[in-house]
Amino acid sequence: MDDDLYDEFGNFIGEEAEPSEEESEHGIDAGNYAYDDDASQAPDAAGQQVMDLDDDRPSNAVVLHEDKQYYPTAAQVYGEGVETMVQEEDAQPLTEPIIAPVEQKKFSIEETDLPPVTFDRGFMTDLMNFPEQIRNVALAGHLHHGKTAFMDMLVMETHEIADRLEKRTGKSRDEQLRYTDTHVLERERGLSIKASPMSLVLQGTKGKSHLLNIIDTPGHVDFVDEVSASLRLVDGVCLVVDVVEGVQVNTEQIIRHAVLQDIPITLIVNKLDRLILELKLPPDDAYYKLKHVIEEVNTVIENTIPGRGEERRLSPERGNVLFACTSMGWCLTIQSFAKMYAETSAKGLNHEEFARRLWGDVYYNPSKRNFTRKPLDEKAKHRSFVHFILEPIYKLYSHTISDSPSDLKKMLGKLGIVLKPAQYKTDPKVLLKLVCEQFFGPSYAFVDMVNQHIPSPAAAAEKKLQHYYTGPVDTKVAKSIMDCDQNGPLVVYITKLFSSPDAKSFYSFGRVMSGIARPGMDVRVLGEGYSIDDEEDMAMARISGVHIAETRYNVTTDGVPAGNWVLLEGVDNSIVKTATLVDKTFEDDEDAYIFKPLSHFTESVLKVAVEPINPSELPKMLDGIRKINKSYPLITTKVEESGEHIILGTGELYMDCVLHDLRRLYADMEIRVSDPVVRFCETVQDMSATKCYAITPNKKNTITMVAEPLEDGIAKDIESGAVKIRDPVRKTAKFFEEKYGWDLLAARSIWAFGPDEMGPNILQDDTLPSEVDKKRLNTVKESIRQGFSWATREGPLCEEPIRNTKFRLIDISLAQEAIFRGGGQIIPTSRRACYSSFLMASPRLMEPVYSVSMTGPQDAVGTVYNILARRRGHVLSDGPIAGTPLYRVNGLIPVIDSFGLETDLRINTPGQAMVSLVFDRWNIVPGDPLDKEIILRPLQMASVQATARDFVLKTRRRKGLSEDVSVAKFLEPEFYQSLIESGTLGDA
């Protein structure tokens, strides 16, 4: 660089360069603007030079520093209409990749494509338009009684997947198919957790096709919420009972629920091969065992509806009992077996008349070829059922298992059964299944039984409307539901939410009650809290997809008509448990009503608190809890005042599955879980020692109350819906007067049940018209109710719900001016009056109690006695199960002492004992929870009489409440002082 051309600051001071020849030719001088190369386009007037600037060359115009553009704008780079966001610094943590990989959550088994089926799917969708040809049924029963195996049998008949199963190798080859168990946990644990629906086209013995919508329900007692959600959608129940174990605790629950809900029941007596191969019972004894199991079921039905059990009776001669062996793939009724005889008989046997003689004390005399009611001689000693059905089955089994291939081939040839030569050398179990499948044929008997004894959607619609619909039954919408009219307004009853494959949203599963559910429809989603007066629980949604549910795959369709089940996409956002979907508007602007929320057989009493290990992931966990709440029908979630996030479930296995789903599926994070505790209740033992009054903060009103225990049975009647507060006053009063002998005036003055409409507490107006102005009292009636509801929701002992208590309003003095007796004054005062009267009536703590049912060998009985005694439990009864070497023990155990009971029992009885724990009742915890003289020492077990005090203090500490409960907090100071002086209260 030449130093003479630049000064010390680097500025150019040399002479300006001469313009080049080329530039001179174009007439460009220093300081002039650059023109286009084409001289002909150069303007004549100097004023137009600015208009014809060439953008390609640098401009000499002065641009201010702040107006200079060093980089292109986002709009220039990405184009107009693209939303861009600029952040000052990188908000993404280093642990998170900039472009995250696509995450595939593999938690359920799905078909990659629609599997081939033996029927035409177009024919199936056509059948949906004929409600008379449709049956909606649930397979229900106890754990491991064969519901999923029965479903597998039907799937194998209708799905061409046998080739795929034969290719399985190693351990998986011997595994049961379990087609409807799709969740990873279900496969690992070997039991169903979720209800699984399937729609199949099956034929009856006459060759007529029917569309069977079948839902396979879990058998474990912890998952009965899935059963109650399923029973709302069905028109009948197929009760599956293991012939060896008989009626177990969950079977009883399901029978009672179905009978009370007036749902028809049919019986499937399963695992008949266990009588032959396992128990090795002679055919005559096997008959008695079958009869005993059927009578067990009938006894439960009779006990549920005394005097009316005969009309619901189950019996093979009625055709509503099916005998099955799902492991070998066969089922029969006495009618279907009689038809088999008729088909092989040359004389044209009347199979209906023959079937009538195949059950009960009917004997066949081979020498005279006739039937008698009594055995006449040695030849006619076997009952007809044994002679014509059991003995042939026994012979078929024994020959198949014990005969040589050549002898077996001859015997099977006579029966018309043809097997490949290689099949005679297979494993006896496989061979037996092949023989049975050919001998018994497809499950025509099951289809006939369901078709005959379970009503079609059209026939059952009226019953559904009366039982579950909350609106009037004389409207056009109700008429459309009753007629199962697919041309009517859309009404869909949703009772279950199934997780989508990515676990980010849910499919809504329900029943189309009226109209046709089509994709693209705009609907109103009415939640459980919706009513005409309160439309808050309503949302608008659009159905984005309509499917037929088939468990492992979904068949997408353009519409599902009334009477069928449907799987909907796009409407799950505002649904929590159940919902009713209706059209945007009804004809003639009719009001929309909902179907009732689910009524469960049990309660959620087991409680855990959860928190994220990383506090910043709290929103993620809350979103996961919301999804858990949707996925499990009976789960309850809430936030305590201490900030604890509480999850309430039915049992240990249930909570284990819930927490697995929270960790792995919905929140996908690590969480910390507290030790399990239980939900308590609070109650009273006596009437309040004195009338307790509370004065409002403005000193203008006084409310006086007394608390006393309710008679046994009232709480149960209120919770079961036997008596409703919404019923007319006369009807409610008549119920209490007739059943519990209440005074008519007292029965008519019931103001409320609490804490809600089905709460097990009563608020009663016991004031006299001569002492209290009733008109003025009615102005604060709603405020007193709200205070009572608040008090019974959170009791004074440890903020647990109050139960089994009646609060009587004895006296009230109210300010004359309405402004002085508003809700702000009356509600908290009413609550305080409830609390003080409650604490003066010998308050007690109540704990939930499980009913224990153990099935196992005789030597396990003593172990159960010992284990229950260690855990504050006791045995109620024990005895052998008829016709088996098994024993059953029934007992009770407090839920708080039941944690680990099943594991304990399994260890001590080397896995032989099966135990079921079901919520049974609320029991009073021994001891006075307010006895301050009891000393509780850390790390030491409390004595029996100190148990209640121990529970109350620990619960209060956990909830972040003050250490002790004092009645002084709720009583007026001068009244409290007078009680101490009179000796009614000890000096506190």
URKAMO-V669738 format. One record per residue. RES is the residue in three letters. PSI is psi as a letter, one per 30 degrees, with the letter a starting at -180 (* if undefined). Layout:
res:RES psi:PSI
res:RES psi:PSI
This chain:
res:MET psi:k
res:ASP psi:j
res:ASP psi:f
res:ASP psi:f
res:LEU psi:f
res:TYR psi:k
res:ASP psi:a
res:GLU psi:f
res:PHE psi:g
res:GLY psi:g
res:ASN psi:k
res:PHE psi:k
res:ILE psi:g
res:GLY psi:l
res:GLU psi:l
res:GLU psi:k
res:ALA psi:k
res:GLU psi:k
res:PRO psi:k
res:SER psi:l
res:GLU psi:e
res:GLU psi:e
res:GLU psi:e
res:SER psi:e
res:GLU psi:e
res:HIS psi:f
res:GLY psi:h
res:ILE psi:j
res:ASP psi:l
res:ALA psi:k
res:GLY psi:f
res:ASN psi:l
res:TYR psi:l
res:ALA psi:k
res:TYR psi:l
res:ASP psi:l
res:ASP psi:e
res:ASP psi:j
res:ALA psi:f
res:SER psi:f
res:GLN psi:f
res:ALA psi:k
res:PRO psi:l
res:ASP psi:e
res:ALA psi:k
res:ALA psi:f
res:GLY psi:f
res:GLN psi:f
res:GLN psi:e
res:VAL psi:e
res:MET psi:e
res:ASP psi:h
res:LEU psi:k
res:ASP psi:j
res:ASP psi:f
res:ASP psi:f
res:ARG psi:l
res:PRO psi:k
res:SER psi:k
res:ASN psi:g
res:ALA psi:k
res:VAL psi:k
res:VAL psi:k
res:LEU psi:l
res:HIS psi:e
res:GLU psi:f
res:ASP psi:f
res:LYS psi:k
res:GLN psi:j
res:TYR psi:e
res:TYR psi:l
res:PRO psi:l
res:THR psi:l
res:ALA psi:e
res:ALA psi:e
res:GLN psi:e
res:VAL psi:e
res:TYR psi:f
res:GLY psi:l
res:GLU psi:k
res:GLY psi:f
res:VAL psi:k
res:GLU psi:k
res:THR psi:l
res:MET psi:k
res:VAL psi:k
res:GLN psi:k
res:GLU psi:e
res:GLU psi:l
res:ASP psi:j
res:ALA psi:f
res:GLN psi:k
res:PRO psi:l
res:LEU psi:f
res:THR psi:f
res:GLU psi:k
res:PRO psi:k
res:ILE psi:e
res:ILE psi:j
res:ALA psi:k
res:PRO psi:l
res:VAL psi:k
res:GLU psi:k
res:GLN psi:j
res:LYS psi:j
res:LYS psi:i
res:PHE psi:f
res:SER psi:l
res:ILE psi:k
res:GLU psi:l
res:GLU psi:k
res:THR psi:f
res:ASP psi:l
res:LEU psi:k
res:PRO psi:k
res:PRO psi:k
res:VAL psi:l
res:THR psi:f
res:PHE psi:l
res:ASP psi:k
res:ARG psi:f
res:GLY psi:e
res:PHE psi:e
res:MET psi:e
res:THR psi:e
res:ASP psi:e
res:LEU psi:f
res:MET psi:f
res:ASN psi:f
res:PHE psi:i
res:PRO psi:f
res:GLU psi:f
res:GLN psi:g
res:ILE psi:k
res:ARG psi:k
res:ASN psi:j
res:VAL psi:l
res:ALA psi:k
res:LEU psi:j
res:ALA psi:l
res:GLY psi:a
res:HIS psi:l
res:LEU psi:k
res:HIS psi:g
res:HIS psi:f
res:GLY psi:g
res:LYS psi:e
res:THR psi:e
res:ALA psi:e
res:PHE psi:e
res:MET psi:e
res:ASP psi:e
res:MET psi:e
res:LEU psi:e
res:VAL psi:e
res:MET psi:e
res:GLU psi:e
res:THR psi:f
res:HIS psi:k
res:GLU psi:i
res:ILE psi:g
res:ALA psi:e
res:ASP psi:e
res:ARG psi:e
res:LEU psi:e
res:GLU psi:f
res:LYS psi:f
res:ARG psi:k
res:THR psi:l
res:GLY psi:b
res:LYS psi:e
res:SER psi:f
res:ARG psi:e
res:ASP psi:f
res:GLU psi:k
res:GLN psi:k
res:LEU psi:e
res:ARG psi:i
res:TYR psi:e
res:THR psi:f
res:ASP psi:j
res:THR psi:f
res:HIS psi:k
res:VAL psi:e
res:LEU psi:e
res:GLU psi:e
res:ARG psi:e
res:GLU psi:e
res:ARG psi:f
res:GLY psi:g
res:LEU psi:l
res:SER psi:k
res:ILE psi:e
res:LYS psi:l
res:ALA psi:k
res:SER psi:j
res:PRO psi:k
res:MET psi:k
res:SER psi:k
res:LEU psi:k
res:VAL psi:j
res:LEU psi:l
res:GLN psi:k
res:GLY psi:a
res:THR psi:f
res:LYS psi:g
res:GLY psi:g
res:LYS psi:k
res:SER psi:k
res:HIS psi:k
res:LEU psi:j
res:LEU psi:j
res:ASN psi:j
res:ILE psi:k
res:ILE psi:k
res:ASP psi:j
res:THR psi:l
res:PRO psi:l
res:GLY psi:f
res:HIS psi:k
res:VAL psi:f
res:ASP psi:f
res:PHE psi:g
res:VAL psi:f
res:ASP psi:e
res:GLU psi:e
res:VAL psi:e
res:SER psi:e
res:ALA psi:e
res:SER psi:e
res:LEU psi:f
res:ARG psi:f
res:LEU psi:f
res:VAL psi:l
res:ASP psi:f
res:GLY psi:l
res:VAL psi:k
res:CYS psi:j
res:LEU psi:j
res:VAL psi:k
res:VAL psi:k
res:ASP psi:k
res:VAL psi:f
res:VAL psi:e
res:GLU psi:f
res:GLY psi:a
res:VAL psi:j
res:GLN psi:a
res:VAL psi:e
res:ASN psi:e
res:THR psi:e
res:GLU psi:e
res:GLN psi:e
res:ILE psi:e
res:ILE psi:e
res:ARG psi:e
res:HIS psi:e
res:ALA psi:e
res:VAL psi:e
res:LEU psi:e
res:GLN psi:g
res:ASP psi:h
res:ILE psi:k
res:PRO psi:k
res:ILE psi:k
res:THR psi:l
res:LEU psi:k
res:ILE psi:j
res:VAL psi:j
res:ASN psi:l
res:LYS psi:h
res:LEU psi:f
res:ASP psi:f
res:ARG psi:e
res:LEU psi:e
res:ILE psi:e
res:LEU psi:e
res:GLU psi:e
res:LEU psi:f
res:LYS psi:h
res:LEU psi:k
res:PRO psi:l
res:PRO psi:e
res:ASP psi:e
res:ASP psi:e
res:ALA psi:e
res:TYR psi:e
res:TYR psi:e
res:LYS psi:e
res:LEU psi:e
res:LYS psi:e
res:HIS psi:e
res:VAL psi:e
res:ILE psi:e
res:GLU psi:e
res:GLU psi:e
res:VAL psi:e
res:ASN psi:e
res:THR psi:e
res:VAL psi:e
res:ILE psi:e
res:GLU psi:e
res:ASN psi:f
res:THR psi:e
res:ILE psi:i
res:PRO psi:k
res:GLY psi:f
res:ARG psi:g
res:GLY psi:f
res:GLU psi:e
res:GLU psi:f
res:ARG psi:g
res:ARG psi:k
res:LEU psi:k
res:SER psi:k
res:PRO psi:e
res:GLU psi:f
res:ARG psi:f
res:GLY psi:g
res:ASN psi:g
res:VAL psi:k
res:LEU psi:k
res:PHE psi:k
res:ALA psi:l
res:CYS psi:j
res:THR psi:e
res:SER psi:f
res:MET psi:f
res:GLY psi:h
res:TRP psi:l
res:CYS psi:l
res:LEU psi:l
res:THR psi:l
res:ILE psi:f
res:GLN psi:e
res:SER psi:e
res:PHE psi:e
res:ALA psi:e
res:LYS psi:e
res:MET psi:e
res:TYR psi:e
res:ALA psi:e
res:GLU psi:e
res:THR psi:f
res:SER psi:k
res:ALA psi:f
res:LYS psi:g
res:GLY psi:i
res:LEU psi:k
res:ASN psi:j
res:HIS psi:f
res:GLU psi:e
res:GLU psi:e
res:PHE psi:e
res:ALA psi:e
res:ARG psi:f
res:ARG psi:g
res:LEU psi:g
res:TRP psi:k
res:GLY psi:a
res:ASP psi:i
res:VAL psi:k
res:TYR psi:k
res:TYR psi:k
res:ASN psi:j
res:PRO psi:e
res:SER psi:e
res:LYS psi:f
res:ARG psi:h
res:ASN psi:l
res:PHE psi:k
res:THR psi:l
res:ARG psi:f
res:LYS psi:k
res:PRO psi:k
res:LEU psi:e
res:ASP psi:a
res:GLU psi:e
res:LYS psi:e
res:ALA psi:h
res:LYS psi:f
res:HIS psi:k
res:ARG psi:l
res:SER psi:e
res:PHE psi:e
res:VAL psi:e
res:HIS psi:e
res:PHE psi:f
res:ILE psi:e
res:LEU psi:e
res:GLU psi:e
res:PRO psi:e
res:ILE psi:e
res:TYR psi:e
res:LYS psi:e
res:LEU psi:e
res:TYR psi:e
res:SER psi:e
res:HIS psi:e
res:THR psi:e
res:ILE psi:e
res:SER psi:f
res:ASP psi:l
res:SER psi:l
res:PRO psi:e
res:SER psi:e
res:ASP psi:e
res:LEU psi:e
res:LYS psi:e
res:LYS psi:e
res:MET psi:e
res:LEU psi:e
res:GLY psi:e
res:LYS psi:f
res:LEU psi:f
res:GLY psi:g
res:ILE psi:k
res:VAL psi:k
res:LEU psi:l
res:LYS psi:l
res:PRO psi:e
res:ALA psi:f
res:GLN psi:f
res:TYR psi:f
res:LYS psi:g
res:THR psi:l
res:ASP psi:k
res:PRO psi:e
res:LYS psi:e
res:VAL psi:e
res:LEU psi:e
res:LEU psi:e
res:LYS psi:e
res:LEU psi:e
res:VAL psi:e
res:CYS psi:e
res:GLU psi:e
res:GLN psi:e
res:PHE psi:e
res:PHE psi:f
res:GLY psi:a
res:PRO psi:l
res:SER psi:h
res:TYR psi:e
res:ALA psi:e
res:PHE psi:e
res:VAL psi:e
res:ASP psi:e
res:MET psi:e
res:VAL psi:e
res:ASN psi:e
res:GLN psi:e
res:HIS psi:f
res:ILE psi:k
res:PRO psi:l
res:SER psi:l
res:PRO psi:e
res:ALA psi:e
res:ALA psi:f
res:ALA psi:f
res:ALA psi:e
res:GLU psi:e
res:LYS psi:e
res:LYS psi:e
res:LEU psi:e
res:GLN psi:e
res:HIS psi:e
res:TYR psi:f
res:TYR psi:k
res:THR psi:f
res:GLY psi:l
res:PRO psi:l
res:VAL psi:g
res:ASP psi:g
res:THR psi:l
res:LYS psi:e
res:VAL psi:e
res:ALA psi:e
res:LYS psi:e
res:SER psi:e
res:ILE psi:e
res:MET psi:e
res:ASP psi:f
res:CYS psi:h
res:ASP psi:j
res:GLN psi:f
res:ASN psi:g
res:GLY psi:a
res:PRO psi:l
res:LEU psi:k
res:VAL psi:j
res:VAL psi:k
res:TYR psi:j
res:ILE psi:k
res:THR psi:f
res:LYS psi:k
res:LEU psi:k
res:PHE psi:k
res:SER psi:k
res:SER psi:l
res:PRO psi:e
res:ASP psi:g
res:ALA psi:g
res:LYS psi:f
res:SER psi:a
res:PHE psi:k
res:TYR psi:k
res:SER psi:k
res:PHE psi:k
res:GLY psi:a
res:ARG psi:k
res:VAL psi:j
res:MET psi:f
res:SER psi:l
res:GLY psi:a
res:ILE psi:k
res:ALA psi:j
res:ARG psi:k
res:PRO psi:k
res:GLY psi:f
res:MET psi:k
res:ASP psi:k
res:VAL psi:l
res:ARG psi:k
res:VAL psi:j
res:LEU psi:j
res:GLY psi:a
res:GLU psi:f
res:GLY psi:g
res:TYR psi:k
res:SER psi:l
res:ILE psi:e
res:ASP psi:e
res:ASP psi:j
res:GLU psi:g
res:GLU psi:e
res:ASP psi:h
res:MET psi:k
res:ALA psi:l
res:MET psi:k
res:ALA psi:l
res:ARG psi:k
res:ILE psi:j
res:SER psi:f
res:GLY psi:k
res:VAL psi:k
res:HIS psi:l
res:ILE psi:k
res:ALA psi:k
res:GLU psi:g
res:THR psi:d
res:ARG psi:f
res:TYR psi:l
res:ASN psi:k
res:VAL psi:j
res:THR psi:k
res:THR psi:l
res:ASP psi:g
res:GLY psi:k
res:VAL psi:j
res:PRO psi:l
res:ALA psi:k
res:GLY psi:f
res:ASN psi:l
res:TRP psi:l
res:VAL psi:k
res:LEU psi:j
res:LEU psi:k
res:GLU psi:k
res:GLY psi:f
res:VAL psi:g
res:ASP psi:f
res:ASN psi:e
res:SER psi:g
res:ILE psi:k
res:VAL psi:e
res:LYS psi:d
res:THR psi:l
res:ALA psi:l
res:THR psi:k
res:LEU psi:k
res:VAL psi:l
res:ASP psi:l
res:LYS psi:e
res:THR psi:k
res:PHE psi:l
res:GLU psi:k
res:ASP psi:g
res:ASP psi:h
res:GLU psi:l
res:ASP psi:k
res:ALA psi:k
res:TYR psi:l
res:ILE psi:l
res:PHE psi:k
res:LYS psi:k
res:PRO psi:l
res:LEU psi:k
res:SER psi:j
res:HIS psi:l
res:PHE psi:f
res:THR psi:a
res:GLU psi:l
res:SER psi:j
res:VAL psi:f
res:LEU psi:k
res:LYS psi:k
res:VAL psi:l
res:ALA psi:k
res:VAL psi:k
res:GLU psi:l
res:PRO psi:k
res:ILE psi:e
res:ASN psi:j
res:PRO psi:f
res:SER psi:f
res:GLU psi:g
res:LEU psi:e
res:PRO psi:e
res:LYS psi:e
res:MET psi:e
res:LEU psi:e
res:ASP psi:e
res:GLY psi:e
res:ILE psi:e
res:ARG psi:e
res:LYS psi:e
res:ILE psi:e
res:ASN psi:e
res:LYS psi:e
res:SER psi:e
res:TYR psi:j
res:PRO psi:e
res:LEU psi:g
res:ILE psi:k
res:THR psi:k
res:THR psi:k
res:LYS psi:l
res:VAL psi:k
res:GLU psi:l
res:GLU psi:f
res:SER psi:f
res:GLY psi:f
res:GLU psi:k
res:HIS psi:j
res:ILE psi:k
res:ILE psi:k
res:LEU psi:k
res:GLY psi:a
res:THR psi:e
res:GLY psi:a
res:GLU psi:e
res:LEU psi:e
res:TYR psi:e
res:MET psi:e
res:ASP psi:e
res:CYS psi:e
res:VAL psi:e
res:LEU psi:e
res:HIS psi:e
res:ASP psi:e
res:LEU psi:e
res:ARG psi:e
res:ARG psi:e
res:LEU psi:e
res:TYR psi:e
res:ALA psi:f
res:ASP psi:h
res:MET psi:l
res:GLU psi:k
res:ILE psi:l
res:ARG psi:k
res:VAL psi:k
res:SER psi:l
res:ASP psi:k
res:PRO psi:k
res:VAL psi:a
res:VAL psi:l
res:ARG psi:k
res:PHE psi:l
res:CYS psi:l
res:GLU psi:k
res:THR psi:l
res:VAL psi:l
res:GLN psi:f
res:ASP psi:l
res:MET psi:l
res:SER psi:k
res:ALA psi:f
res:THR psi:l
res:LYS psi:k
res:CYS psi:k
res:TYR psi:l
res:ALA psi:k
res:ILE psi:k
res:THR psi:l
res:PRO psi:f
res:ASN psi:g
res:LYS psi:g
res:LYS psi:f
res:ASN psi:k
res:THR psi:k
res:ILE psi:k
res:THR psi:k
res:MET psi:l
res:VAL psi:k
res:ALA psi:k
res:GLU psi:l
res:PRO psi:k
res:LEU psi:l
res:GLU psi:l
res:ASP psi:k
res:GLY psi:f
res:ILE psi:e
res:ALA psi:e
res:LYS psi:e
res:ASP psi:e
res:ILE psi:e
res:GLU psi:e
res:SER psi:f
res:GLY psi:g
res:ALA psi:e
res:VAL psi:k
res:LYS psi:k
res:ILE psi:f
res:ARG psi:f
res:ASP psi:l
res:PRO psi:k
res:VAL psi:e
res:ARG psi:e
res:LYS psi:e
res:THR psi:e
res:ALA psi:e
res:LYS psi:e
res:PHE psi:e
res:PHE psi:e
res:GLU psi:e
res:GLU psi:e
res:LYS psi:e
res:TYR psi:g
res:GLY psi:h
res:TRP psi:l
res:ASP psi:k
res:LEU psi:e
res:LEU psi:e
res:ALA psi:e
res:ALA psi:e
res:ARG psi:f
res:SER psi:g
res:ILE psi:k
res:TRP psi:e
res:ALA psi:l
res:PHE psi:l
res:GLY psi:l
res:PRO psi:f
res:ASP psi:a
res:GLU psi:f
res:MET psi:g
res:GLY psi:k
res:PRO psi:h
res:ASN psi:l
res:ILE psi:k
res:LEU psi:k
res:GLN psi:k
res:ASP psi:j
res:ASP psi:g
res:THR psi:l
res:LEU psi:k
res:PRO psi:f
res:SER psi:f
res:GLU psi:f
res:VAL psi:k
res:ASP psi:j
res:LYS psi:e
res:LYS psi:e
res:ARG psi:e
res:LEU psi:e
res:ASN psi:f
res:THR psi:f
res:VAL psi:g
res:LYS psi:e
res:GLU psi:e
res:SER psi:e
res:ILE psi:e
res:ARG psi:e
res:GLN psi:e
res:GLY psi:e
res:PHE psi:e
res:SER psi:e
res:TRP psi:e
res:ALA psi:e
res:THR psi:f
res:ARG psi:e
res:GLU psi:j
res:GLY psi:l
res:PRO psi:f
res:LEU psi:e
res:CYS psi:h
res:GLU psi:h
res:GLU psi:l
res:PRO psi:k
res:ILE psi:k
res:ARG psi:k
res:ASN psi:h
res:THR psi:k
res:LYS psi:k
res:PHE psi:k
res:ARG psi:k
res:LEU psi:j
res:ILE psi:e
res:ASP psi:l
res:ILE psi:k
res:SER psi:k
res:LEU psi:k
res:ALA psi:k
res:GLN psi:e
res:GLU psi:k
res:ALA psi:f
res:ILE psi:f
res:PHE psi:f
res:ARG psi:h
res:GLY psi:l
res:GLY psi:e
res:GLY psi:f
res:GLN psi:e
res:ILE psi:e
res:ILE psi:e
res:PRO psi:e
res:THR psi:e
res:SER psi:e
res:ARG psi:e
res:ARG psi:e
res:ALA psi:e
res:CYS psi:e
res:TYR psi:e
res:SER psi:e
res:SER psi:e
res:PHE psi:e
res:LEU psi:f
res:MET psi:g
res:ALA psi:h
res:SER psi:i
res:PRO psi:k
res:ARG psi:l
res:LEU psi:k
res:MET psi:k
res:GLU psi:l
res:PRO psi:k
res:VAL psi:k
res:TYR psi:k
res:SER psi:k
res:VAL psi:k
res:SER psi:j
res:MET psi:k
res:THR psi:k
res:GLY psi:a
res:PRO psi:l
res:GLN psi:e
res:ASP psi:f
res:ALA psi:f
res:VAL psi:e
res:GLY psi:e
res:THR psi:e
res:VAL psi:e
res:TYR psi:e
res:ASN psi:e
res:ILE psi:e
res:LEU psi:e
res:ALA psi:e
res:ARG psi:f
res:ARG psi:h
res:ARG psi:g
res:GLY psi:l
res:HIS psi:l
res:VAL psi:k
res:LEU psi:e
res:SER psi:l
res:ASP psi:l
res:GLY psi:l
res:PRO psi:l
res:ILE psi:k
res:ALA psi:k
res:GLY psi:g
res:THR psi:l
res:PRO psi:g
res:LEU psi:l
res:TYR psi:l
res:ARG psi:k
res:VAL psi:k
res:ASN psi:k
res:GLY psi:a
res:LEU psi:k
res:ILE psi:k
res:PRO psi:k
res:VAL psi:e
res:ILE psi:f
res:ASP psi:g
res:SER psi:f
res:PHE psi:k
res:GLY psi:g
res:LEU psi:e
res:GLU psi:e
res:THR psi:e
res:ASP psi:e
res:LEU psi:e
res:ARG psi:e
res:ILE psi:e
res:ASN psi:f
res:THR psi:h
res:PRO psi:h
res:GLY psi:g
res:GLN psi:f
res:ALA psi:k
res:MET psi:k
res:VAL psi:k
res:SER psi:k
res:LEU psi:j
res:VAL psi:k
res:PHE psi:k
res:ASP psi:e
res:ARG psi:l
res:TRP psi:k
res:ASN psi:l
res:ILE psi:k
res:VAL psi:k
res:PRO psi:k
res:GLY psi:l
res:ASP psi:k
res:PRO psi:f
res:LEU psi:g
res:ASP psi:j
res:LYS psi:f
res:GLU psi:f
res:ILE psi:k
res:ILE psi:k
res:LEU psi:k
res:ARG psi:k
res:PRO psi:k
res:LEU psi:g
res:GLN psi:k
res:MET psi:k
res:ALA psi:k
res:SER psi:l
res:VAL psi:e
res:GLN psi:f
res:ALA psi:g
res:THR psi:e
res:ALA psi:e
res:ARG psi:e
res:ASP psi:e
res:PHE psi:e
res:VAL psi:e
res:LEU psi:e
res:LYS psi:e
res:THR psi:e
res:ARG psi:e
res:ARG psi:e
res:ARG psi:e
res:LYS psi:f
res:GLY psi:g
res:LEU psi:l
res:SER psi:l
res:GLU psi:e
res:ASP psi:l
res:VAL psi:k
res:SER psi:k
res:VAL psi:f
res:ALA psi:f
res:LYS psi:f
res:PHE psi:f
res:LEU psi:l
res:GLU psi:k
res:PRO psi:e
res:GLU psi:e
res:PHE psi:e
res:TYR psi:e
res:GLN psi:e
res:SER psi:e
res:LEU psi:e
res:ILE psi:e
res:GLU psi:e
res:SER psi:f
res:GLY psi:g
res:THR psi:e
res:LEU psi:k
res:GLY psi:l
res:ASP psi:j
res:ALA psi:*
